[in-house]
Amino acid sequence: MVGGGILLGNITGFGRVVVTAWFLGTHARADALVVGMGPIDTLVTAIINTMLVSFVPMLMLRRDGSRIVLFHRAGRVFAWILAGVTLAIVLLAPQLISLLGPGLAREQHEQAVFLLRLVAPATFFGGCSSIFSALLYTERRFLAPALYQTCVNGAMILCALSLWNSLGVKGFALGYTCGSAIHMLLTWYASRDLRGAAAAANAEAPVRLVEILRRPGMFVLYAGLISANILVTRAYATHAGPGMAAAFDYCLRCVSVVIAYLVYPVANTLLPEIAHLRSTGETLKAYRLMNKSIGLMAAASVVACAIGLAVRTPVIAMLFQRGSFTAQSTLLVSGVFLGFAPCIIGWTLMDLVARCFFALDRPKLPMTAAFIPVTINLAVLFLLGKRTDPTLLGLGSSIGLAAGFLVLFGAELMTALRDTRSAQ
């Protein structure tokens, strides 16, 4: 069911990108949309992953009334945090756009500020829907949580097509916000009977705030550092010329689809197994399972990257080259993809190993390693200066993620060796 949700989300996501390409192509208006809406998309994705990786195990460790007490206590805390983040984005939108899109022209800068404010409520809606989704996951109810991307992409397509003549590019941002709100209502309705069980929660031990925030906070930090790669590269792209940020976003959509299929099916089934082995004291078996999975994903990601590089130009032309997306746009996106595609390998493997470490309750290693990709990316972009070669745009991100994986994998091998010696 989760796989079906991913498939349906990617089908509607393809429609979303096709509509965007038709109306905007790689023109300056597309840059404004990407800079204004992209950070919220990245932030909401990080929040959803946080709920699945950290909050779901927290709920699974409790039973019946105790679980509901934790859910309601944590739900209120997270809701206030999400509301504060949303308000901060609205108030600081001009400063954020100056930071995230420093190369935008004045007209595109003002447009991006408006779009960011229009899409900011999606942070609250998407975050709240992930809280309800976490509760649904504890009862193996996967349908409603799996429809997030379908709701967002479908609403964006409908709003963009129906409101283009009256709102223009603002219809995309409005659709994103409406889709997030629809999914929040869907998960809220689907979890109504589980939330109603709160009446059966009698006098339970109080849930400490530090318990609620510790593990989700650690994963948010990790996910934020990994996402910083995208934000830094997108910000640099606005200096590289009109349309470059939009070209990078088209590549990101393609790469994200591949990574989703490589990481999520394996990780979502692997994490419960590793957590179970840790709880029974079979840590060495958990490491062996991790290494087998890493080997499988390494082979799959290399093959996926090689195929993507080989067929990138004709596939991009077939998918997007229509309307405002011209043959020149195809060449631009193809050039960016050449340097960014190797991210498939480093990102897939690093994310898989990091999630396994979180399942082992060893979050410090992935959190430390997460500083490596963004640091290397910043260094490479600084050395490039303001060069406009599209093939170099994703180079720093690709190198950084590969280096981050190698360091994290080396730490995993040393930790496994140390645990083996301790066991002996």
Secondary structure, DSSP 8 states (H G I E B T S, - for coil): -HHHHHHHHHHHHHHHHHHHHHHHTTSHHHHHHHHHHHHHHHHHHHHHHHIIIIIHHHHHTS-HHHHHHHHHHHHHHHHHHHHHHHHHHHHTHHHHHHHH-TT--HHHHHHHHHHHHHHTHHHHHHHHHHHHHHHHHHTT--TTGGGHHHHHHHHHHHHHHHHHHHHTTHHHHHHHHHHHHHHHHHHHHHTHHHHHGGGG--S-----HHHHHHHHHHHHHHHHHHHHHHHHHHHHHTTS-TTHHHHHHHHHHHHHHHHHHHHHHHHHHHHHHHHHHHHTT-HHHHHHHHHHHHHHHHHHHHHHHHHHHHHHHHHHHHHH-STT--HHHHHHHHHHHHHHTTHHHHHHHHHHHHHHHHHTT-THHHHHHTHHHHHHHHHHHHHHTT---GGGTTHHHHHHHHHHHHHHHHHHHHHHHHHHHHH-
